[in-house]
Amino acid sequence: MSRQPEVLWAQRSEKVYLTISVPDAEDVVLKIEPQGILSFSAIAHGESFSLTLELFDSVLPEGSKTKKKVGSRNIICTIQKDKKCWWKRLLKSEEKHPYIKVDWNKWHDEDEESEASVGSDNDYDDGENEESDGDDGLLYLPDLEKLRGK
């Protein structure tokens, strides 16, 4: 019997971002059909992982603008929506799934989208590159010796 991996999701008006948590995944199979059916399977540490999701609405098939990236900790999927709109939820069914959670680190509200870099895949990083591109997030501390007048 296969286990269901944890899935984190976020969205923009044109895309859905999924992070499927399966560390050291091998034999990864990910299929996305235009009707919004996503099928995933992988093997990690001798255990089988699989899931099938019926997404809220239709999407563009894999060949066009849908991308996947297999990392050492996660499988990252960027799925192009068929229509530019905001989904009420990830899945068609309103049923709660304990293994599907919102990725609050990547989430943008509808009104925030115009302020953010819309459509940038750089918004969705898998966290494996820990180096910073600049001083973002660094705390500025003044030089106290200069302030004392020494």
VOPAGU-2260 file (C-alpha; in pm, 1 decimal, decimal comma):
REM VOPAGU-2260
SITE   aa  ch    i         X         Y         Z
SITE  MET   A    0       0,0       0,0       0,0
SITE  SER   A    1     134,3     342,6     -87,7
SITE  ARG   A    2     141,8     648,6     135,3
SITE  GLN   A    3       9,9     992,7      45,9
SITE  PRO   A    4     276,1    1263,9      57,1
SITE  GLU   A    5     221,4    1605,6     209,7
SITE  VAL   A    6     126,6    1864,8     -52,8
SITE  LEU   A    7     166,3    2240,7     -11,0
SITE  TRP   A    8      -5,2    2472,3    -257,7
SITE  ALA   A    9     -24,2    2838,3    -352,2
SITE  GLN   A   10    -167,0    3020,7    -652,4
SITE  ARG   A   11    -157,1    3324,8    -873,9
SITE  SER   A   12    -426,4    3415,3   -1124,2
SITE  GLU   A   13    -243,7    3225,2   -1401,5
SITE  LYS   A   14     -67,6    2944,8   -1211,6
SITE  VAL   A   15     -88,6    2692,6    -931,6
SITE  TYR   A   16     224,5    2599,8    -738,5
SITE  LEU   A   17     251,3    2259,3    -571,3
SITE  THR   A   18     525,7    2127,3    -346,5
SITE  ILE   A   19     506,1    1752,0    -294,3
SITE  SER   A   20     719,1    1647,7       3,0
SITE  VAL   A   21     898,0    1321,5     -68,7
SITE  PRO   A   22    1264,2    1335,1      40,7
SITE  ASP   A   23    1508,3    1142,6    -181,9
SITE  ALA   A   24    1235,4    1053,0    -432,1
SITE  GLU   A   25    1318,8     812,6    -713,0
SITE  ASP   A   26    1116,5     691,1   -1011,8
SITE  VAL   A   27     903,3    1007,4   -1001,9
SITE  VAL   A   28     600,3     995,0   -1231,9
SITE  LEU   A   29     386,5    1308,2   -1261,0
SITE  LYS   A   30     100,3    1334,7   -1508,9
SITE  ILE   A   31    -129,9    1630,7   -1551,4
SITE  GLU   A   32    -432,7    1606,6   -1776,8
SITE  PRO   A   33    -612,6    1909,9   -1926,3
SITE  GLN   A   34    -928,4    1832,8   -1724,0
SITE  GLY   A   35    -724,4    1900,3   -1409,4
SITE  ILE   A   36    -642,1    1543,0   -1304,5
SITE  LEU   A   37    -298,0    1523,8   -1143,7
SITE  SER   A   38    -140,6    1181,9   -1081,7
SITE  PHE   A   39     182,4    1140,8    -888,3
SITE  SER   A   40     388,1     842,8    -780,8
SITE  ALA   A   41     741,2     796,7    -647,2
SITE  ILE   A   42     953,0     567,7    -433,9
SITE  ALA   A   43    1160,0     691,8    -139,2
SITE  HIS   A   44    1355,3     481,2     109,0
SITE  GLY   A   45    1180,0     165,9     -10,8
SITE  GLU   A   46     830,7     311,4      42,4
SITE  SER   A   47     581,2     387,1    -232,8
SITE  PHE   A   48     410,8     727,5    -242,6
SITE  SER   A   49     117,5     816,3    -467,2
SITE  LEU   A   50    -175,1    1051,5    -500,5
SITE  THR   A   51    -438,2    1156,3    -750,8
SITE  LEU   A   52    -593,2    1501,9    -731,0
SITE  GLU   A   53    -886,3    1646,4    -923,5
SITE  LEU   A   54    -794,0    2013,2    -943,2
SITE  PHE   A   55   -1055,5    2287,5    -912,4
SITE  ASP   A   56   -1056,6    2373,9   -1284,0
SITE  SER   A   57    -892,3    2279,3   -1612,1
SITE  VAL   A   58    -521,7    2337,8   -1674,3
SITE  LEU   A   59    -290,9    2347,8   -1972,4
SITE  PRO   A   60    -131,1    2009,0   -2040,1
SITE  GLU   A   61     225,2    1924,2   -1942,4
SITE  GLY   A   62     398,6    2015,6   -2266,8
SITE  SER   A   63     303,5    2384,6   -2270,3
SITE  LYS   A   64     381,4    2587,2   -1959,6
SITE  THR   A   65     358,1    2327,3   -1686,3
SITE  LYS   A   66     694,6    2256,3   -1523,4
SITE  LYS   A   67     827,0    2018,1   -1261,4
SITE  LYS   A   68    1151,7    2019,2   -1068,0
SITE  VAL   A   69    1265,2    1717,8    -868,6
SITE  GLY   A   70    1483,3    1821,7    -575,3
SITE  SER   A   71    1638,6    1624,1    -292,7
SITE  ARG   A   72    1353,3    1710,8     -53,7
SITE  ASN   A   73    1055,5    1806,6    -271,3
SITE  ILE   A   74     897,9    1783,5    -612,2
SITE  ILE   A   75     801,3    2133,5    -725,1
SITE  CYS   A   76     523,3    2174,4    -984,1
SITE  THR   A   77     421,5    2492,9   -1161,2
SITE  ILE   A   78      89,4    2431,3   -1334,3
SITE  GLN   A   79     -51,1    2676,3   -1587,7
SITE  LYS   A   80    -424,5    2739,4   -1543,0
SITE  ASP   A   81    -642,6    2717,4   -1852,7
SITE  LYS   A   82    -821,7    3040,9   -1760,8
SITE  LYS   A   83    -673,2    3336,2   -1576,4
SITE  CYS   A   84    -875,2    3339,9   -1253,0
SITE  TRP   A   85    -845,4    3278,1    -879,6
SITE  TRP   A   86    -960,0    2939,2    -753,6
SITE  LYS   A   87   -1166,9    2913,4    -434,4
SITE  ARG   A   88    -970,6    2602,2    -337,6
SITE  LEU   A   89    -722,5    2357,9    -489,1
SITE  LEU   A   90    -960,2    2066,0    -548,1
SITE  LYS   A   91   -1308,5    2036,2    -700,2
SITE  SER   A   92   -1439,7    1855,8    -394,1
SITE  GLU   A   93   -1497,6    2050,7     -75,3
SITE  GLU   A   94   -1379,0    1753,8     128,4
SITE  LYS   A   95   -1088,7    1825,2     366,5
SITE  HIS   A   96    -763,8    1641,2     301,9
SITE  PRO   A   97    -519,3    1639,4     595,1
SITE  TYR   A   98    -216,6    1599,8     367,2
SITE  ILE   A   99    -297,1    1913,3     158,5
SITE  LYS   A  100    -199,5    2245,5     314,1
SITE  VAL   A  101    -162,3    2604,9     202,0
SITE  ASP   A  102     196,0    2714,6     141,5
SITE  TRP   A  103     179,3    3043,7     331,1
SITE  ASN   A  104     540,1    3127,4     238,2
SITE  LYS   A  105     438,6    3148,2    -128,0
SITE  TRP   A  106      79,3    3266,2     -95,0
SITE  HIS   A  107     -34,3    3595,6    -250,2
SITE  ASP   A  108    -386,8    3733,2    -224,2
SITE  GLU   A  109    -565,3    3863,2    -532,1
SITE  ASP   A  110    -502,9    4225,8    -436,5
SITE  GLU   A  111    -131,3    4157,6    -373,1
SITE  GLU   A  112     -72,7    4013,9    -719,8
SITE  SER   A  113     -45,9    4353,8    -890,0
SITE  GLU   A  114     220,0    4460,2    -638,0
SITE  ALA   A  115     426,6    4142,0    -670,5
SITE  SER   A  116     623,0    4020,2    -968,6
SITE  VAL   A  117     332,7    3850,3   -1146,0
SITE  GLY   A  118     407,6    3529,6   -1332,6
SITE  SER   A  119     760,7    3499,0   -1207,0
SITE  ASP   A  120     864,3    3143,1   -1135,5
SITE  ASN   A  121    1127,8    3286,3    -904,3
SITE  ASP   A  122     846,5    3351,6    -656,8
SITE  TYR   A  123     834,8    2979,7    -601,7
SITE  ASP   A  124    1167,6    2848,1    -476,5
SITE  ASP   A  125    1216,9    2503,2    -330,1
SITE  GLY   A  126    1441,1    2635,3     -52,0
SITE  GLU   A  127    1741,6    2429,7    -157,0
SITE  ASN   A  128    1945,8    2733,9    -255,6
SITE  GLU   A  129    2011,5    2899,2      78,1
SITE  GLU   A  130    2235,7    3176,8     -55,7
SITE  SER   A  131    2091,8    3527,1     -59,1
SITE  ASP   A  132    2107,3    3743,1    -369,8
SITE  GLY   A  133    2142,1    4064,1    -169,8
SITE  ASP   A  134    2094,5    4221,0     168,0
SITE  ASP   A  135    1724,5    4134,0     181,8
SITE  GLY   A  136    1637,0    4018,7     527,9
SITE  LEU   A  137    1962,7    4135,8     688,1
SITE  LEU   A  138    1930,2    4351,8     993,6
SITE  TYR   A  139    2107,3    4686,8     971,1
SITE  LEU   A  140    2308,9    4769,0    1280,6
SITE  PRO   A  141    2480,7    5108,2    1300,0
SITE  ASP   A  142    2850,6    5131,3    1376,5
SITE  LEU   A  143    2838,2    5226,1    1745,6
SITE  GLU   A  144    3203,5    5339,6    1751,8
SITE  LYS   A  145    3127,2    5605,1    1489,1
SITE  LEU   A  146    2818,4    5717,7    1675,9
SITE  ARG   A  147    3019,6    5767,9    1996,5
SITE  GLY   A  148    3262,6    5989,3    1808,5
SITE  LYS   A  149    3576,5    5774,5    1842,0
